[in-house]
Amino acid sequence: MRILFALFFATLASAARADCVVLLHGLARTEASFAIMEEVLEQRGYDVVRPGYPSTRAPIQQLVDQILPPSVAACGDQTVHFVTHSMGGILVRYWLLRDRPANLGHVVMLGTPNQGSQLVDQLDDLEVFGWLHGPAGQQLGTGPTSLPRRLPPVDYPVGVIAGNQSLNPVFSGMIEGEDDGKVAVSETKVDGMSGHMVLPVTHTFMMNSPRVIAETLFFLETGRFDPDITWMEAVFGTILREDCEGSACLEEASR
């Protein structure tokens, strides 16, 4: 059966939009991880920019210069929103310090280590960590010199969704408190944020969760989350998809 997480249109604002959404994936992922989110947003009438970038090959500052300006430029004069996963949120926060567009809309961060990641602290000394995650990954610790810790509070509309389910008990054992397998719930919070919620999702696949997609869409349209949206309401918004069959959609999004 052909599927698409398109979400319960009747509970949200009208479908006609004139806004643009930039989807920014996380460390060691690809733009395909946001394929399902892109489909939902396009169904709602948003223009979507879904760039890829070599997240493990350069420091965050260089990645920002490489990917953010052309991505935002592609939106033209439209209101520009951001939906980010993990390190993608740090890229956006860094870029908005110096290049905030006048037409900035809302920012949704999924599992972003806004306070750094304890897991990076634990694994950074291992040579293999640098090989796999590159210089950007090594900037994501929790120490006072880490890049997330040196960023100021946000002063624009930001909604943060954290997960509290893990696929990796070994990694979770290195993290204090609730976590999503890579980032602690407490580490996702940032001073100045407009909203924060915790959902039963994992770090790697949270962007494909119907509830995460529903809450993301709600925040883009209203600037707040709706904790009353249920998993069933989100699932019942699913519609037929014409361009992929069965598990192919999810397989693409896992890349």
Backbone as CSV, one residue per row, in Angstrom:
resi,resn,N_x,N_y,N_z,CA_x,CA_y,CA_z,C_x,C_y,C_z
1,MET,0.847,-1.203,0.000,0.000,0.000,0.000,0.869,1.235,0.000
2,ARG,0.487,2.190,-0.828,1.259,3.433,-0.904,0.859,4.359,0.234
3,ILE,1.881,4.919,0.940,1.567,5.716,2.131,2.322,7.031,2.147
4,LEU,1.783,7.969,2.902,2.432,9.257,3.146,1.899,9.815,4.445
5,PHE,2.817,10.211,5.336,2.393,10.862,6.567,1.978,12.289,6.233
6,ALA,0.701,12.522,5.932,0.268,13.849,5.514,-0.492,14.596,6.584
7,LEU,-1.024,13.909,7.594,-1.571,14.513,8.806,-2.941,15.158,8.643
8,PHE,-3.647,15.186,9.715,-5.032,15.578,9.853,-5.264,17.037,9.480
9,PHE,-5.544,17.280,8.206,-5.705,18.648,7.718,-6.858,19.388,8.415
10,ALA,-7.876,18.696,8.823,-9.039,19.375,9.386,-8.732,20.071,10.690
11,THR,-7.698,19.673,11.402,-7.416,20.260,12.719,-6.506,21.472,12.646
12,LEU,-5.970,21.758,11.454,-5.028,22.848,11.325,-5.574,23.926,10.401
13,ALA,-4.763,24.954,10.177,-5.199,26.082,9.366,-5.368,25.676,7.914
14,SER,-5.862,26.592,7.078,-6.114,26.272,5.673,-4.825,25.883,4.977
15,ALA,-4.962,25.062,3.916,-3.796,24.467,3.272,-3.001,25.461,2.437
16,ALA,-3.631,26.506,1.981,-2.930,27.423,1.099,-1.859,28.183,1.866
17,ARG,-0.606,28.083,1.422,0.501,28.765,2.063,1.301,29.517,1.012
18,ALA,2.048,30.478,1.463,2.972,31.171,0.578,4.336,31.244,1.248
19,ASP,4.653,30.249,2.055,5.886,30.233,2.827,6.830,29.151,2.317
20,CYS,8.078,29.244,2.751,9.117,28.310,2.346,9.722,27.684,3.602
21,VAL,10.024,26.395,3.544,10.627,25.692,4.667,11.951,25.084,4.220
22,VAL,13.009,25.374,4.966,14.311,24.757,4.734,14.450,23.596,5.714
23,LEU,14.672,22.402,5.186,14.867,21.207,6.001,16.356,20.901,6.083
24,LEU,16.891,20.858,7.284,18.333,20.686,7.446,18.615,19.446,8.285
25,HIS,19.225,18.451,7.658,19.474,17.177,8.324,20.616,17.289,9.328
26,GLY,20.841,16.207,10.057,21.832,16.195,11.112,23.150,15.569,10.709
27,LEU,23.977,15.351,11.713,25.325,14.819,11.530,25.283,13.397,10.985
28,ALA,26.093,13.154,9.951,26.239,11.824,9.354,24.932,11.292,8.770
29,ARG,24.031,12.182,8.391,22.800,11.801,7.701,22.801,12.450,6.323
30,THR,21.737,12.254,5.572,21.592,12.881,4.270,20.242,13.570,4.185
31,GLU,20.045,14.313,3.127,18.775,15.003,2.921,17.606,14.029,2.789
32,ALA,17.885,12.771,2.426,16.821,11.779,2.305,16.120,11.514,3.630
33,SER,16.773,11.804,4.743,16.146,11.576,6.044,14.907,12.441,6.240
34,PHE,14.781,13.514,5.479,13.632,14.406,5.586,12.651,14.230,4.429
35,ALA,12.722,13.118,3.703,11.866,12.916,2.538,10.383,12.920,2.902
36,ILE,10.025,12.239,3.984,8.617,12.177,4.375,8.136,13.545,4.847
37,MET,8.938,14.232,5.654,8.575,15.569,6.111,8.354,16.505,4.925
38,GLU,9.205,16.410,3.919,9.051,17.250,2.740,7.705,17.008,2.060
39,GLU,7.328,15.747,1.920,6.056,15.413,1.282,4.884,16.035,2.029
40,VAL,4.903,15.955,3.348,3.822,16.525,4.149,3.748,18.034,3.969
41,LEU,4.883,18.683,4.044,4.907,20.140,3.915,4.423,20.585,2.539
42,GLU,4.841,19.866,1.511,4.392,20.222,0.169,2.884,20.030,0.017
43,GLN,2.341,18.995,0.662,0.896,18.801,0.646,0.169,19.962,1.311
44,ARG,0.823,20.584,2.274,0.232,21.747,2.945,0.424,23.031,2.154
45,GLY,1.138,22.963,1.056,1.309,24.128,0.202,2.600,24.889,0.397
46,TYR,3.482,24.393,1.248,4.771,25.048,1.437,5.700,24.742,0.272
47,ASP,6.536,25.689,-0.062,7.699,25.401,-0.892,8.783,24.865,0.042
48,VAL,9.491,23.836,-0.397,10.458,23.173,0.475,11.831,23.140,-0.176
49,VAL,12.845,23.485,0.607,14.242,23.356,0.191,14.851,22.293,1.095
50,ARG,15.362,21.213,0.481,15.873,20.080,1.262,17.308,19.792,0.816
51,PRO,18.265,20.603,1.267,19.643,20.441,0.801,20.382,19.328,1.533
52,GLY,21.373,18.796,0.880,22.329,17.921,1.538,23.618,18.683,1.765
53,TYR,24.405,18.223,2.703,25.695,18.860,2.945,26.642,17.842,3.568
54,PRO,27.943,17.999,3.373,28.928,17.019,3.876,29.197,17.208,5.358
55,SER,28.280,16.746,6.189,28.281,17.075,7.615,29.508,16.581,8.366
56,THR,30.202,15.587,7.840,31.353,15.022,8.558,32.691,15.490,8.000
57,ARG,32.679,16.451,7.082,33.913,16.805,6.390,34.467,18.184,6.724
58,ALA,33.768,18.960,7.521,34.223,20.323,7.805,33.668,20.782,9.142
59,PRO,34.275,21.807,9.743,33.714,22.388,10.967,32.361,23.027,10.698
60,ILE,31.620,23.232,11.755,30.279,23.797,11.631,30.302,25.143,10.923
61,GLN,31.268,25.988,11.244,31.312,27.310,10.640,31.401,27.231,9.116
62,GLN,32.196,26.313,8.600,32.323,26.158,7.149,31.061,25.562,6.537
63,LEU,30.455,24.627,7.240,29.220,24.035,6.747,28.118,25.086,6.642
64,VAL,28.069,25.975,7.617,27.082,27.055,7.601,27.255,27.908,6.346
65,ASP,28.473,28.329,6.074,28.726,29.182,4.911,28.410,28.461,3.608
66,GLN,28.580,27.165,3.614,28.360,26.387,2.399,26.882,26.170,2.101
67,ILE,26.088,25.907,3.129,24.728,25.436,2.874,23.619,26.441,3.170
68,LEU,23.775,27.281,4.177,22.661,28.149,4.553,22.363,29.264,3.551
69,PRO,23.359,30.047,3.093,23.024,31.136,2.169,22.290,30.688,0.907
70,PRO,22.770,29.665,0.182,22.026,29.270,-1.017,20.660,28.669,-0.715
71,SER,20.533,28.004,0.419,19.244,27.408,0.772,18.199,28.479,1.037
72,VAL,18.576,29.504,1.783,17.646,30.598,2.072,17.371,31.413,0.810
73,ALA,18.394,31.613,-0.003,18.206,32.356,-1.251,17.189,31.668,-2.153
74,ALA,17.141,30.349,-2.097,16.202,29.601,-2.929,14.755,29.887,-2.551
75,CYS,14.534,30.401,-1.346,13.179,30.736,-0.903,12.720,32.089,-1.419
76,GLY,13.632,32.888,-1.966,13.265,34.189,-2.488,12.730,35.114,-1.414
77,ASP,11.607,35.783,-1.718,11.032,36.754,-0.788,10.009,36.143,0.162
78,GLN,9.841,34.843,0.113,8.865,34.190,0.981,9.328,34.192,2.436
79,THR,8.376,34.062,3.341,8.733,33.813,4.730,9.499,32.500,4.800
80,VAL,10.623,32.504,5.533,11.497,31.336,5.595,11.408,30.707,6.978
81,HIS,10.971,29.461,7.015,10.971,28.662,8.233,12.095,27.630,8.141
82,PHE,12.498,27.103,9.297,13.496,26.039,9.335,12.953,24.872,10.152
83,VAL,13.173,23.668,9.646,12.969,22.453,10.430,14.294,21.713,10.403
84,THR,14.839,21.464,11.578,16.187,20.909,11.644,16.211,19.659,12.501
85,HIS,17.146,18.780,12.170,17.364,17.595,12.997,18.769,17.641,13.575
86,SER,18.875,17.435,14.877,20.156,17.289,15.555,21.087,18.470,15.254
87,MET,22.268,18.197,14.710,23.246,19.254,14.479,22.747,20.324,13.527
88,GLY,21.771,19.992,12.697,21.223,20.997,11.793,20.719,22.225,12.531
89,GLY,20.185,22.016,13.740,19.724,23.151,14.533,20.855,24.048,14.992
90,ILE,22.013,23.468,15.257,23.176,24.267,15.651,23.656,25.106,14.477
91,LEU,23.622,24.543,13.281,23.987,25.314,12.088,23.084,26.531,11.940
92,VAL,21.801,26.329,12.114,20.855,27.440,11.966,21.077,28.490,13.049
93,ARG,21.274,28.068,14.293,21.518,29.044,15.356,22.777,29.854,15.075
94,TYR,23.824,29.211,14.612,25.068,29.922,14.315,24.853,30.914,13.176
95,TRP,24.171,30.500,12.126,23.961,31.378,10.974,23.097,32.589,11.328
96,LEU,22.058,32.365,12.152,21.143,33.462,12.485,21.773,34.520,13.386
97,LEU,22.935,34.234,13.940,23.641,35.257,14.715,24.061,36.425,13.855
98,ARG,24.347,36.168,12.586,24.935,37.212,11.738,24.143,37.475,10.466
99,ASP,23.291,36.544,10.066,22.604,36.672,8.779,21.126,36.399,8.917
100,ARG,20.478,37.057,9.856,19.053,36.795,10.054,18.225,37.474,8.973
101,PRO,17.446,36.707,8.220,16.633,37.329,7.174,15.463,38.101,7.763
102,ALA,15.071,39.165,7.081,13.944,39.964,7.548,12.641,39.164,7.503
103,ASN,12.607,38.157,6.658,11.401,37.355,6.492,11.468,36.027,7.251
104,LEU,12.227,35.993,8.349,12.338,34.783,9.155,11.004,34.423,9.786
105,GLY,10.647,33.152,9.686,9.425,32.665,10.292,9.707,31.916,11.577
106,HIS,9.350,30.641,11.623,9.516,29.821,12.812,10.592,28.765,12.598
107,VAL,11.193,28.326,13.702,12.243,27.313,13.667,11.823,26.151,14.558
108,VAL,11.848,24.948,14.005,11.574,23.742,14.780,12.842,22.904,14.814
109,MET,13.266,22.526,16.003,14.469,21.717,16.186,14.084,20.351,16.733
110,LEU,14.558,19.309,16.085,14.277,17.938,16.494,15.545,17.307,17.050
111,GLY,15.574,17.065,18.344,16.716,16.409,18.963,18.020,17.172,18.852
112,THR,17.954,18.476,18.771,19.166,19.292,18.643,19.900,19.395,19.983
113,PRO,21.203,19.136,20.020,21.974,19.220,21.270,22.330,20.674,21.598
114,ASN,21.334,21.435,21.990,21.543,22.865,22.228,22.478,23.140,23.394
115,GLN,22.634,22.168,24.285,23.590,22.301,25.383,24.798,21.402,25.173
116,GLY,24.980,20.927,23.945,26.033,19.966,23.673,25.572,18.560,24.004
117,SER,26.406,17.587,23.713,26.043,16.191,23.927,27.042,15.495,24.843
118,GLN,26.530,14.876,25.903,27.385,14.092,26.795,28.042,12.937,26.046
119,LEU,27.350,12.426,25.037,27.902,11.311,24.278,29.185,11.711,23.567
120,VAL,29.221,12.935,23.065,30.451,13.439,22.435,31.568,13.517,23.465
121,ASP,31.242,13.968,24.669,32.254,14.019,25.730,32.862,12.637,25.971
122,GLN,32.015,11.619,25.951,32.461,10.265,26.261,33.266,9.641,25.125
123,LEU,32.929,9.981,23.889,33.515,9.284,22.742,34.560,10.078,21.977
124,ASP,34.697,11.344,22.281,35.554,12.215,21.482,37.017,11.791,21.477
125,ASP,37.474,11.167,22.547,38.877,10.750,22.624,39.181,9.519,21.770
126,LEU,38.156,8.855,21.301,38.348,7.681,20.454,38.630,8.129,19.017
127,GLU,39.690,7.610,18.451,40.067,8.025,17.099,38.965,7.747,16.087
128,VAL,38.263,6.658,16.294,37.211,6.295,15.348,36.083,7.324,15.350
129,PHE,35.851,7.999,16.473,34.803,9.018,16.514,35.114,10.135,15.524
130,GLY,36.367,10.587,15.501,36.755,11.620,14.557,36.624,11.161,13.122
131,TRP,36.969,9.894,12.861,36.833,9.376,11.496,35.377,9.390,11.034
132,LEU,34.490,8.997,11.935,33.085,8.851,11.553,32.313,10.165,11.553
133,HIS,32.659,11.073,12.464,31.843,12.272,12.652,32.539,13.576,12.301
134,GLY,33.839,13.506,12.033,34.538,14.670,11.528,34.665,15.811,12.512
135,PRO,35.179,16.936,12.029,35.411,18.084,12.917,34.131,18.692,13.478
136,ALA,33.035,18.652,12.717,31.780,19.206,13.235,31.284,18.411,14.433
137,GLY,31.348,17.088,14.349,30.913,16.264,15.464,31.711,16.529,16.718
138,GLN,33.013,16.810,16.558,33.868,17.063,17.709,33.615,18.429,18.346
139,GLN,32.808,19.267,17.713,32.465,20.574,18.272,31.226,20.525,19.157
140,LEU,30.632,19.353,19.320,29.325,19.251,19.961,29.357,18.742,21.395
141,GLY,30.472,18.876,22.077,30.548,18.465,23.470,29.797,19.412,24.389
142,THR,29.898,19.144,25.693,29.188,19.971,26.673,30.106,20.939,27.424
143,GLY,31.390,20.936,27.104,32.327,21.823,27.783,32.102,23.281,27.429
144,PRO,32.682,24.189,28.202,32.452,25.620,27.991,32.962,26.138,26.655
145,THR,33.879,25.420,26.023,34.394,25.868,24.730,33.680,25.213,23.548
146,SER,32.713,24.332,23.820,31.980,23.707,22.718,31.143,24.756,22.003
147,LEU,30.877,24.531,20.746,30.146,25.534,19.967,28.728,25.754,20.477
148,PRO,27.951,24.715,20.774,26.601,24.978,21.299,26.613,25.796,22.580
149,ARG,27.588,25.560,23.447,27.640,26.282,24.719,28.009,27.752,24.538
150,ARG,28.641,28.068,23.433,29.061,29.459,23.197,28.013,30.270,22.438
151,LEU,26.940,29.636,22.005,25.888,30.368,21.307,24.970,31.057,22.321
152,PRO,24.497,32.247,22.013,23.612,32.963,22.947,22.197,32.393,22.915
153,PRO,21.343,32.823,23.848,19.930,32.409,23.803,19.291,32.807,22.483
154,VAL,18.241,32.121,22.104,17.528,32.470,20.883,16.557,33.606,21.166
155,ASP,16.376,34.476,20.192,15.417,35.568,20.327,14.495,35.624,19.110
156,TYR,14.151,34.445,18.610,13.211,34.264,17.512,12.400,33.019,17.844
157,PRO,11.279,32.792,17.184,10.394,31.683,17.583,11.020,30.311,17.318
158,VAL,11.304,29.591,18.384,11.913,28.265,18.294,11.085,27.270,19.101
159,GLY,10.737,26.174,18.458,10.101,25.060,19.139,11.012,23.851,19.095
160,VAL,11.184,23.182,20.223,12.108,22.061,20.315,11.341,20.788,20.679
161,ILE,11.568,19.734,19.908,11.001,18.432,20.216,12.139,17.491,20.592
162,ALA,12.032,16.875,21.763,13.029,15.915,22.239,12.410,14.529,22.280
163,GLY,13.240,13.510,22.115,12.782,12.138,22.235,13.257,11.510,23.527
164,ASN,12.535,10.498,24.004,12.959,9.806,25.222,12.972,8.282,25.041
165,GLN,13.130,7.833,23.792,13.275,6.412,23.504,14.631,6.179,22.852
166,SER,15.245,5.040,23.134,16.595,4.779,22.638,16.670,3.459,21.892
167,LEU,17.475,3.448,20.838,17.794,2.226,20.117,19.140,1.658,20.552
168,ASN,19.849,2.399,21.409,21.195,2.001,21.781,21.388,2.103,23.288
169,PRO,21.172,1.014,24.016,21.311,1.074,25.481,22.735,1.376,25.933
170,VAL,23.724,1.043,25.129,25.111,1.358,25.492,25.313,2.865,25.503
171,PHE,24.884,3.538,24.448,24.988,4.993,24.408,24.154,5.639,25.508
172,SER,22.954,5.135,25.701,22.093,5.714,26.738,22.713,5.574,28.119
173,GLY,23.496,4.509,28.327,24.172,4.338,29.599,25.232,5.374,29.870
174,MET,25.659,6.092,28.825,26.654,7.154,28.973,26.011,8.525,29.183
175,ILE,24.689,8.578,29.147,23.969,9.847,29.194,23.131,9.916,30.461
176,GLU,23.235,10.982,31.207,22.437,11.159,32.418,21.036,11.637,32.059
177,GLY,20.031,11.055,32.700,18.662,11.480,32.485,18.034,10.845,31.261
178,GLU,16.796,11.257,30.972,16.106,10.761,29.791,16.879,11.134,28.531
179,ASP,16.846,10.247,27.541,17.568,10.539,26.306,16.919,9.814,25.148
180,ASP,17.359,10.162,23.948,16.832,9.547,22.729,17.826,8.576,22.105
181,GLY,18.838,8.216,22.857,19.886,7.334,22.367,21.157,8.061,21.997
182,LYS,21.060,9.390,21.837,22.239,10.193,21.511,22.283,11.529,22.242
183,VAL,21.132,12.088,22.526,21.055,13.408,23.163,20.091,13.337,24.340
184,ALA,20.506,13.884,25.482,19.623,13.933,26.647,18.506,14.938,26.409
185,VAL,17.345,14.661,26.980,16.228,15.603,26.884,16.647,16.981,27.381
186,SER,17.370,17.011,28.496,17.796,18.297,29.067,18.729,19.061,28.135
187,GLU,19.463,18.346,27.306,20.418,18.988,26.397,19.755,19.632,25.190
188,THR,18.503,19.321,24.951,17.816,19.910,23.803,17.272,21.303,24.096
189,LYS,17.170,21.655,25.366,16.569,22.938,25.730,17.521,24.094,25.457
190,VAL,16.936,25.247,25.114,17.737,26.443,24.863,16.999,27.643,25.435
191,ASP,17.709,28.515,26.085,17.092,29.715,26.646,16.448,30.540,25.539
192,GLY,15.234,31.003,25.807,14.518,31.832,24.844,13.564,31.068,23.955
193,MET,13.577,29.750,24.028,12.704,28.966,23.150,11.237,29.237,23.474
194,SER,10.411,29.093,22.442,8.974,29.349,22.587,8.220,28.140,23.089
195,GLY,8.759,26.951,22.832,8.071,25.739,23.248,9.023,24.564,23.278
196,HIS,8.716,23.607,24.141,9.517,22.390,24.250,8.590,21.249,24.606
197,MET,8.749,20.125,23.922,7.961,18.958,24.271,8.774,17.692,24.085
198,VAL,8.397,16.659,24.827,9.078,15.367,24.787,8.104,14.337,24.244
199,LEU,8.545,13.577,23.239,7.716,12.547,22.641,8.452,11.205,22.678
200,PRO,7.729,10.090,22.647,8.363,8.767,22.721,8.944,8.339,21.370
201,VAL,10.020,9.003,20.985,10.670,8.742,19.701,12.179,8.655,19.915
202,THR,12.861,8.064,18.932,14.311,7.930,18.994,14.986,9.026,18.182
203,HIS,16.253,9.257,18.467,16.990,10.318,17.796,17.046,10.097,16.283
204,THR,17.376,8.896,15.883,17.638,8.643,14.468,16.412,8.800,13.591
205,PHE,15.255,8.389,14.086,14.072,8.344,13.229,12.956,9.280,13.670
206,MET,13.214,10.208,14.560,12.139,11.043,15.082,11.440,11.851,13.997
207,MET,12.151,12.271,12.956,11.536,13.102,11.925,10.476,12.369,11.118
208,ASN,10.410,11.035,11.246,9.417,10.246,10.534,8.214,9.882,11.390
209,SER,8.221,10.261,12.656,7.110,9.969,13.553,5.895,10.813,13.187
210,PRO,4.722,10.209,13.053,3.523,11.006,12.754,3.278,12.131,13.747
211,ARG,3.506,11.864,15.048,3.272,12.921,16.038,4.299,14.039,15.894
212,VAL,5.549,13.699,15.628,6.564,14.737,15.430,6.213,15.585,14.208
213,ILE,5.798,14.941,13.136,5.437,15.687,11.934,4.235,16.585,12.217
214,ALA,3.256,16.052,12.929,2.072,16.844,13.251,2.425,18.065,14.092
215,GLU,3.243,17.862,15.123,3.619,18.981,15.987,4.484,19.994,15.247
216,THR,5.341,19.508,14.373,6.164,20.417,13.564,5.287,21.297,12.697
217,LEU,4.342,20.706,12.022,3.439,21.463,11.165,2.630,22.464,11.975
218,PHE,2.163,22.034,13.140,1.380,22.933,13.990,2.217,24.131,14.435
219,PHE,3.475,23.885,14.794,4.325,24.987,15.241,4.635,25.937,14.080
220,LEU,4.878,25.418,12.908,5.145,26.285,11.765,3.971,27.211,11.493
221,GLU,2.779,26.717,11.706,1.593,27.495,11.374,1.110,28.386,12.507
222,THR,1.453,28.040,13.748,0.907,28.785,14.884,1.956,29.344,15.829
223,GLY,3.198,28.857,15.752,4.225,29.298,16.689,4.140,28.647,18.044
224,ARG,3.405,27.534,18.136,3.310,26.801,19.401,3.043,25.333,19.100
225,PHE,3.246,24.491,20.109,2.906,23.080,19.993,1.505,22.844,20.544
226,ASP,0.930,21.706,20.177,-0.364,21.298,20.704,-0.204,19.922,21.344
227,PRO,-0.043,19.852,22.659,0.183,18.560,23.331,-1.010,17.629,23.262
228,ASP,-2.161,18.125,22.805,-3.357,17.293,22.727,-3.445,16.484,21.440
229,ILE,-2.550,16.745,20.484,-2.544,15.938,19.266,-2.127,14.511,19.637
230,THR,-2.929,13.549,19.270,-2.629,12.158,19.595,-1.986,11.451,18.407
231,TRP,-1.377,10.311,18.708,-0.771,9.504,17.648,-1.835,9.065,16.651
232,MET,-3.031,8.693,17.130,-4.096,8.241,16.251,-4.559,9.359,15.328
233,GLU,-4.661,10.557,15.839,-5.062,11.681,14.992,-4.045,11.913,13.889
234,ALA,-2.773,11.800,14.236,-1.734,11.981,13.234,-1.786,10.877,12.176
235,VAL,-1.921,9.640,12.624,-1.948,8.517,11.683,-3.160,8.604,10.771
236,PHE,-4.312,8.995,11.300,-5.514,9.062,10.485,-5.425,10.149,9.416
237,GLY,-4.395,11.007,9.504,-4.201,11.995,8.458,-3.426,11.456,7.277
238,THR,-2.989,10.213,7.341,-2.217,9.614,6.264,-3.049,9.530,4.988
239,ILE,-2.418,9.862,3.836,-3.089,9.764,2.542,-2.234,8.952,1.594
240,LEU,-2.800,8.556,0.471,-2.068,7.761,-0.502,-0.962,8.581,-1.129
241,ARG,0.132,7.925,-1.394,1.289,8.561,-2.015,1.525,7.916,-3.372
242,GLU,1.841,8.727,-4.366,1.939,8.221,-5.724,3.345,7.854,-6.166
243,ASP,4.381,8.300,-5.463,5.724,8.180,-6.023,6.601,7.129,-5.369
244,CYS,6.087,6.390,-4.393,6.838,5.263,-3.864,5.889,4.280,-3.229
245,GLU,6.289,3.043,-3.114,5.417,2.000,-2.605,5.958,1.391,-1.318
246,GLY,5.021,1.053,-0.432,5.342,0.289,0.766,6.490,0.856,1.560
247,SER,7.450,-0.018,1.889,8.560,0.377,2.750,9.596,1.220,2.036
248,ALA,9.452,1.400,0.716,10.450,2.181,-0.019,10.559,3.596,0.508
249,CYS,9.421,4.184,0.884,9.444,5.547,1.417,10.271,5.613,2.692
250,LEU,10.051,4.656,3.587,10.760,4.664,4.851,12.227,4.301,4.660
251,GLU,12.526,3.448,3.699,13.905,3.096,3.435,14.689,4.308,2.963
252,GLU,14.066,5.121,2.103,14.734,6.333,1.639,14.974,7.283,2.793
253,ALA,13.983,7.412,3.666,14.086,8.376,4.768,15.096,7.949,5.817
254,SER,15.508,6.681,5.836,16.472,6.227,6.830,17.895,6.573,6.443
255,ARG,18.117,7.063,5.231,19.457,7.370,4.785,19.917,8.728,5.305
